[in-house]
Amino acid sequence: MRKLLVVCTFAICMFASAAHAAELKIGVFNMDKVGRECVAFKELTEKVSKSFEAENKALEKQSADLEKEFNNFKLQQQALTPEAREDRQVELSRKKRDLDDKANNFMRKVGAAEKRMSDDITKVVIYAVQEVSKRDKYTLILEQQQAGAIVVGSAIDINKTVVEEANKVWKQKPKEIFPDGK
């Protein structure tokens, strides 16, 4: 009797769940994939690259020049007096330390710019997902990696729709996510 009650309860729950599931509209998207495919990523990546291009070239040139100085010192060190050799070693060590400090500061600036870029793209994608949800009346939209979805059927994959919406959002730059009009 108890087994029959459990089976009946389970069957009722399944039927109720199936009836209710017909009303559900679920979508799944991949934040990384959408972020990389949207126009915002391409434009912001190019902007960050251009903004640091001159400084990067200057650091590369300074590094190449310092390497030449080290090579010249290796060739000339035998001809120098011990005091001159030590002075030159100290000078080259100081130049290397200064260059390392510049390179580290540069990397911090690039990292901060990339973080801002990533934050902006995330804002655009999340806003786009919200707009898709409202427009297409989704009950639930999940981020694929956070939801732990390994395989997503094409019926609920909304990556393309979110990319298209993200491109619209990026073009319009709504004040809700870009109060200063970036």
ChimeraX commands (.cxc) that place a marker at each C-alpha (Angstrom):
marker #1 position 0.00,0.00,0.00 radius 0.5
marker #1 position 2.77,2.37,0.94 radius 0.5
marker #1 position 4.62,1.61,-2.32 radius 0.5
marker #1 position 1.46,2.32,-4.29 radius 0.5
marker #1 position 1.05,5.68,-2.54 radius 0.5
marker #1 position 4.66,6.63,-3.34 radius 0.5
marker #1 position 4.26,5.58,-6.99 radius 0.5
marker #1 position 0.98,7.53,-7.33 radius 0.5
marker #1 position 2.49,10.62,-5.70 radius 0.5
marker #1 position 5.49,10.39,-8.02 radius 0.5
marker #1 position 3.22,10.02,-11.07 radius 0.5
marker #1 position 1.09,13.02,-10.05 radius 0.5
marker #1 position 4.23,15.11,-9.54 radius 0.5
marker #1 position 5.54,14.08,-12.96 radius 0.5
marker #1 position 2.26,14.99,-14.69 radius 0.5
marker #1 position 2.05,18.31,-12.84 radius 0.5
marker #1 position 5.68,19.02,-13.65 radius 0.5
marker #1 position 5.18,18.20,-17.33 radius 0.5
marker #1 position 2.12,20.45,-17.55 radius 0.5
marker #1 position 3.95,23.28,-15.83 radius 0.5
marker #1 position 7.11,22.76,-17.91 radius 0.5
marker #1 position 5.14,23.50,-21.06 radius 0.5
marker #1 position 4.83,27.08,-19.81 radius 0.5
marker #1 position 8.56,27.42,-19.16 radius 0.5
marker #1 position 10.84,29.03,-21.71 radius 0.5
marker #1 position 14.48,28.38,-20.92 radius 0.5
marker #1 position 17.55,29.74,-22.64 radius 0.5
marker #1 position 21.25,29.05,-22.16 radius 0.5
marker #1 position 24.16,31.21,-23.29 radius 0.5
marker #1 position 27.93,31.15,-22.87 radius 0.5
marker #1 position 29.28,34.44,-21.46 radius 0.5
marker #1 position 32.81,33.91,-22.82 radius 0.5
marker #1 position 31.63,32.99,-26.30 radius 0.5
marker #1 position 29.16,35.87,-26.52 radius 0.5
marker #1 position 31.73,38.29,-25.08 radius 0.5
marker #1 position 34.34,37.33,-27.68 radius 0.5
marker #1 position 31.91,37.42,-30.60 radius 0.5
marker #1 position 30.28,40.79,-29.91 radius 0.5
marker #1 position 31.39,44.01,-31.57 radius 0.5
marker #1 position 32.22,45.56,-28.19 radius 0.5
marker #1 position 35.04,43.04,-27.70 radius 0.5
marker #1 position 36.59,43.80,-31.06 radius 0.5
marker #1 position 36.35,47.57,-30.65 radius 0.5
marker #1 position 37.56,47.66,-27.05 radius 0.5
marker #1 position 40.43,45.26,-27.76 radius 0.5
marker #1 position 41.57,47.44,-30.63 radius 0.5
marker #1 position 41.24,50.57,-28.49 radius 0.5
marker #1 position 43.31,49.07,-25.66 radius 0.5
marker #1 position 45.95,47.84,-28.09 radius 0.5
marker #1 position 46.25,51.22,-29.76 radius 0.5
marker #1 position 46.39,53.10,-26.47 radius 0.5
marker #1 position 49.42,51.09,-25.31 radius 0.5
marker #1 position 51.13,50.57,-28.66 radius 0.5
marker #1 position 53.57,53.49,-28.40 radius 0.5
marker #1 position 54.55,52.72,-24.82 radius 0.5
marker #1 position 55.04,49.04,-25.67 radius 0.5
marker #1 position 57.29,49.91,-28.62 radius 0.5
marker #1 position 59.31,52.29,-26.42 radius 0.5
marker #1 position 59.80,49.55,-23.83 radius 0.5
marker #1 position 60.83,47.05,-26.50 radius 0.5
marker #1 position 63.34,49.53,-27.92 radius 0.5
marker #1 position 64.71,50.31,-24.46 radius 0.5
marker #1 position 65.04,46.58,-23.76 radius 0.5
marker #1 position 66.89,45.99,-27.05 radius 0.5
marker #1 position 69.21,48.94,-26.35 radius 0.5
marker #1 position 69.96,47.64,-22.87 radius 0.5
marker #1 position 70.69,44.18,-24.25 radius 0.5
marker #1 position 73.18,45.75,-26.68 radius 0.5
marker #1 position 74.82,47.58,-23.78 radius 0.5
marker #1 position 75.15,44.31,-21.85 radius 0.5
marker #1 position 76.66,42.58,-24.90 radius 0.5
marker #1 position 79.12,45.46,-25.43 radius 0.5
marker #1 position 80.07,45.35,-21.77 radius 0.5
marker #1 position 80.77,41.61,-22.01 radius 0.5
marker #1 position 83.12,42.28,-24.92 radius 0.5
marker #1 position 84.84,45.27,-23.27 radius 0.5
marker #1 position 84.99,44.20,-19.63 radius 0.5
marker #1 position 88.46,42.67,-19.89 radius 0.5
marker #1 position 89.89,45.97,-21.16 radius 0.5
marker #1 position 88.38,47.98,-18.27 radius 0.5
marker #1 position 90.00,48.61,-14.93 radius 0.5
marker #1 position 88.40,46.77,-12.01 radius 0.5
marker #1 position 86.86,50.04,-10.74 radius 0.5
marker #1 position 85.49,50.97,-14.17 radius 0.5
marker #1 position 84.15,47.44,-14.63 radius 0.5
marker #1 position 82.39,47.56,-11.26 radius 0.5
marker #1 position 80.95,51.03,-12.00 radius 0.5
marker #1 position 79.67,49.81,-15.37 radius 0.5
marker #1 position 78.11,46.71,-13.78 radius 0.5
marker #1 position 76.35,48.86,-11.18 radius 0.5
marker #1 position 75.13,51.24,-13.90 radius 0.5
marker #1 position 73.82,48.38,-16.07 radius 0.5
marker #1 position 72.15,46.76,-13.06 radius 0.5
marker #1 position 70.42,50.05,-12.22 radius 0.5
marker #1 position 69.25,50.44,-15.84 radius 0.5
marker #1 position 67.91,46.88,-15.82 radius 0.5
marker #1 position 66.08,47.48,-12.54 radius 0.5
marker #1 position 64.58,50.72,-13.92 radius 0.5
marker #1 position 63.48,48.92,-17.09 radius 0.5
marker #1 position 61.94,46.10,-15.04 radius 0.5
marker #1 position 60.04,48.66,-12.95 radius 0.5
marker #1 position 58.77,50.37,-16.12 radius 0.5
marker #1 position 57.73,47.03,-17.59 radius 0.5
marker #1 position 55.89,46.05,-14.39 radius 0.5
marker #1 position 54.09,49.40,-14.26 radius 0.5
marker #1 position 53.18,49.01,-17.92 radius 0.5
marker #1 position 51.78,45.52,-17.31 radius 0.5
marker #1 position 49.72,46.83,-14.37 radius 0.5
marker #1 position 48.27,49.58,-16.57 radius 0.5
marker #1 position 47.48,47.10,-19.34 radius 0.5
marker #1 position 45.91,44.72,-16.82 radius 0.5
marker #1 position 43.75,47.52,-15.39 radius 0.5
marker #1 position 42.65,48.56,-18.88 radius 0.5
marker #1 position 41.81,44.95,-19.78 radius 0.5
marker #1 position 39.81,44.62,-16.54 radius 0.5
marker #1 position 37.81,47.77,-17.39 radius 0.5
marker #1 position 37.28,46.38,-20.90 radius 0.5
marker #1 position 36.10,43.06,-19.50 radius 0.5
marker #1 position 33.75,44.82,-17.07 radius 0.5
marker #1 position 32.26,46.89,-19.90 radius 0.5
marker #1 position 31.72,43.81,-22.06 radius 0.5
marker #1 position 30.13,41.97,-19.14 radius 0.5
marker #1 position 27.76,44.91,-18.56 radius 0.5
marker #1 position 26.78,44.91,-22.23 radius 0.5
marker #1 position 26.18,41.15,-22.33 radius 0.5
marker #1 position 24.16,41.10,-19.11 radius 0.5
marker #1 position 22.06,44.02,-20.30 radius 0.5
marker #1 position 21.55,42.23,-23.63 radius 0.5
marker #1 position 20.47,39.04,-21.86 radius 0.5
marker #1 position 17.96,41.05,-19.83 radius 0.5
marker #1 position 16.60,42.64,-22.99 radius 0.5
marker #1 position 16.33,39.25,-24.74 radius 0.5
marker #1 position 14.56,37.87,-21.69 radius 0.5
marker #1 position 12.00,40.69,-21.68 radius 0.5
marker #1 position 11.47,40.71,-25.43 radius 0.5
marker #1 position 11.23,36.94,-25.94 radius 0.5
marker #1 position 9.52,36.26,-22.58 radius 0.5
marker #1 position 12.03,33.77,-21.17 radius 0.5
marker #1 position 11.18,32.25,-17.80 radius 0.5
marker #1 position 14.80,31.37,-17.11 radius 0.5
marker #1 position 18.12,32.16,-18.79 radius 0.5
marker #1 position 21.23,30.39,-17.56 radius 0.5
marker #1 position 24.89,31.03,-18.19 radius 0.5
marker #1 position 26.24,27.72,-19.51 radius 0.5
marker #1 position 29.47,27.52,-17.53 radius 0.5
marker #1 position 27.96,28.72,-14.24 radius 0.5
marker #1 position 25.00,26.38,-14.63 radius 0.5
marker #1 position 27.36,23.48,-15.20 radius 0.5
marker #1 position 25.74,22.61,-18.51 radius 0.5
marker #1 position 28.01,20.36,-20.52 radius 0.5
marker #1 position 25.76,19.92,-23.53 radius 0.5
marker #1 position 23.13,22.45,-24.56 radius 0.5
marker #1 position 20.53,21.60,-27.17 radius 0.5
marker #1 position 20.06,24.00,-30.05 radius 0.5
marker #1 position 16.47,24.60,-28.95 radius 0.5
marker #1 position 17.63,26.50,-25.85 radius 0.5
marker #1 position 20.99,27.85,-27.10 radius 0.5
marker #1 position 20.54,31.63,-27.35 radius 0.5
marker #1 position 24.17,32.65,-27.97 radius 0.5
marker #1 position 23.48,34.08,-31.42 radius 0.5
marker #1 position 20.47,36.06,-30.18 radius 0.5
marker #1 position 22.47,37.46,-27.25 radius 0.5
marker #1 position 25.37,38.44,-29.54 radius 0.5
marker #1 position 22.98,40.29,-31.85 radius 0.5
marker #1 position 21.37,42.07,-28.89 radius 0.5
marker #1 position 24.77,42.89,-27.37 radius 0.5
marker #1 position 25.80,44.49,-30.66 radius 0.5
marker #1 position 22.63,46.64,-30.58 radius 0.5
marker #1 position 23.27,47.57,-26.95 radius 0.5
marker #1 position 26.88,48.50,-27.72 radius 0.5
marker #1 position 25.78,50.67,-30.62 radius 0.5
marker #1 position 23.06,52.42,-28.58 radius 0.5
marker #1 position 25.11,52.72,-25.36 radius 0.5
marker #1 position 22.13,53.02,-22.98 radius 0.5
marker #1 position 22.54,55.34,-20.00 radius 0.5
marker #1 position 21.71,52.48,-17.62 radius 0.5
marker #1 position 25.09,50.91,-18.29 radius 0.5
marker #1 position 27.02,53.86,-19.75 radius 0.5
marker #1 position 26.01,56.89,-17.67 radius 0.5
marker #1 position 28.87,58.98,-19.05 radius 0.5
marker #1 position 28.13,57.98,-22.66 radius 0.5
marker #1 position 31.53,56.26,-23.17 radius 0.5
marker link #1:1,2 radius 0.2
marker link #1:2,3 radius 0.2
marker link #1:3,4 radius 0.2
marker link #1:4,5 radius 0.2
marker link #1:5,6 radius 0.2
marker link #1:6,7 radius 0.2
marker link #1:7,8 radius 0.2
marker link #1:8,9 radius 0.2
marker link #1:9,10 radius 0.2
marker link #1:10,11 radius 0.2
marker link #1:11,12 radius 0.2
marker link #1:12,13 radius 0.2
marker link #1:13,14 radius 0.2
marker link #1:14,15 radius 0.2
marker link #1:15,16 radius 0.2
marker link #1:16,17 radius 0.2
marker link #1:17,18 radius 0.2
marker link #1:18,19 radius 0.2
marker link #1:19,20 radius 0.2
marker link #1:20,21 radius 0.2
marker link #1:21,22 radius 0.2
marker link #1:22,23 radius 0.2
marker link #1:23,24 radius 0.2
marker link #1:24,25 radius 0.2
marker link #1:25,26 radius 0.2
marker link #1:26,27 radius 0.2
marker link #1:27,28 radius 0.2
marker link #1:28,29 radius 0.2
marker link #1:29,30 radius 0.2
marker link #1:30,31 radius 0.2
marker link #1:31,32 radius 0.2
marker link #1:32,33 radius 0.2
marker link #1:33,34 radius 0.2
marker link #1:34,35 radius 0.2
marker link #1:35,36 radius 0.2
marker link #1:36,37 radius 0.2
marker link #1:37,38 radius 0.2
marker link #1:38,39 radius 0.2
marker link #1:39,40 radius 0.2
marker link #1:40,41 radius 0.2
marker link #1:41,42 radius 0.2
marker link #1:42,43 radius 0.2
marker link #1:43,44 radius 0.2
marker link #1:44,45 radius 0.2
marker link #1:45,46 radius 0.2
marker link #1:46,47 radius 0.2
marker link #1:47,48 radius 0.2
marker link #1:48,49 radius 0.2
marker link #1:49,50 radius 0.2
marker link #1:50,51 radius 0.2
marker link #1:51,52 radius 0.2
marker link #1:52,53 radius 0.2
marker link #1:53,54 radius 0.2
marker link #1:54,55 radius 0.2
marker link #1:55,56 radius 0.2
marker link #1:56,57 radius 0.2
marker link #1:57,58 radius 0.2
marker link #1:58,59 radius 0.2
marker link #1:59,60 radius 0.2
marker link #1:60,61 radius 0.2
marker link #1:61,62 radius 0.2
marker link #1:62,63 radius 0.2
marker link #1:63,64 radius 0.2
marker link #1:64,65 radius 0.2
marker link #1:65,66 radius 0.2
marker link #1:66,67 radius 0.2
marker link #1:67,68 radius 0.2
marker link #1:68,69 radius 0.2
marker link #1:69,70 radius 0.2
marker link #1:70,71 radius 0.2
marker link #1:71,72 radius 0.2
marker link #1:72,73 radius 0.2
marker link #1:73,74 radius 0.2
marker link #1:74,75 radius 0.2
marker link #1:75,76 radius 0.2
marker link #1:76,77 radius 0.2
marker link #1:77,78 radius 0.2
marker link #1:78,79 radius 0.2
marker link #1:79,80 radius 0.2
marker link #1:80,81 radius 0.2
marker link #1:81,82 radius 0.2
marker link #1:82,83 radius 0.2
marker link #1:83,84 radius 0.2
marker link #1:84,85 radius 0.2
marker link #1:85,86 radius 0.2
marker link #1:86,87 radius 0.2
marker link #1:87,88 radius 0.2
marker link #1:88,89 radius 0.2
marker link #1:89,90 radius 0.2
marker link #1:90,91 radius 0.2
marker link #1:91,92 radius 0.2
marker link #1:92,93 radius 0.2
marker link #1:93,94 radius 0.2
marker link #1:94,95 radius 0.2
marker link #1:95,96 radius 0.2
marker link #1:96,97 radius 0.2
marker link #1:97,98 radius 0.2
marker link #1:98,99 radius 0.2
marker link #1:99,100 radius 0.2
marker link #1:100,101 radius 0.2
marker link #1:101,102 radius 0.2
marker link #1:102,103 radius 0.2
marker link #1:103,104 radius 0.2
marker link #1:104,105 radius 0.2
marker link #1:105,106 radius 0.2
marker link #1:106,107 radius 0.2
marker link #1:107,108 radius 0.2
marker link #1:108,109 radius 0.2
marker link #1:109,110 radius 0.2
marker link #1:110,111 radius 0.2
marker link #1:111,112 radius 0.2
marker link #1:112,113 radius 0.2
marker link #1:113,114 radius 0.2
marker link #1:114,115 radius 0.2
marker link #1:115,116 radius 0.2
marker link #1:116,117 radius 0.2
marker link #1:117,118 radius 0.2
marker link #1:118,119 radius 0.2
marker link #1:119,120 radius 0.2
marker link #1:120,121 radius 0.2
marker link #1:121,122 radius 0.2
marker link #1:122,123 radius 0.2
marker link #1:123,124 radius 0.2
marker link #1:124,125 radius 0.2
marker link #1:125,126 radius 0.2
marker link #1:126,127 radius 0.2
marker link #1:127,128 radius 0.2
marker link #1:128,129 radius 0.2
marker link #1:129,130 radius 0.2
marker link #1:130,131 radius 0.2
marker link #1:131,132 radius 0.2
marker link #1:132,133 radius 0.2
marker link #1:133,134 radius 0.2
marker link #1:134,135 radius 0.2
marker link #1:135,136 radius 0.2
marker link #1:136,137 radius 0.2
marker link #1:137,138 radius 0.2
marker link #1:138,139 radius 0.2
marker link #1:139,140 radius 0.2
marker link #1:140,141 radius 0.2
marker link #1:141,142 radius 0.2
marker link #1:142,143 radius 0.2
marker link #1:143,144 radius 0.2
marker link #1:144,145 radius 0.2
marker link #1:145,146 radius 0.2
marker link #1:146,147 radius 0.2
marker link #1:147,148 radius 0.2
marker link #1:148,149 radius 0.2
marker link #1:149,150 radius 0.2
marker link #1:150,151 radius 0.2
marker link #1:151,152 radius 0.2
marker link #1:152,153 radius 0.2
marker link #1:153,154 radius 0.2
marker link #1:154,155 radius 0.2
marker link #1:155,156 radius 0.2
marker link #1:156,157 radius 0.2
marker link #1:157,158 radius 0.2
marker link #1:158,159 radius 0.2
marker link #1:159,160 radius 0.2
marker link #1:160,161 radius 0.2
marker link #1:161,162 radius 0.2
marker link #1:162,163 radius 0.2
marker link #1:163,164 radius 0.2
marker link #1:164,165 radius 0.2
marker link #1:165,166 radius 0.2
marker link #1:166,167 radius 0.2
marker link #1:167,168 radius 0.2
marker link #1:168,169 radius 0.2
marker link #1:169,170 radius 0.2
marker link #1:170,171 radius 0.2
marker link #1:171,172 radius 0.2
marker link #1:172,173 radius 0.2
marker link #1:173,174 radius 0.2
marker link #1:174,175 radius 0.2
marker link #1:175,176 radius 0.2
marker link #1:176,177 radius 0.2
marker link #1:177,178 radius 0.2
marker link #1:178,179 radius 0.2
marker link #1:179,180 radius 0.2
marker link #1:180,181 radius 0.2
marker link #1:181,182 radius 0.2
view
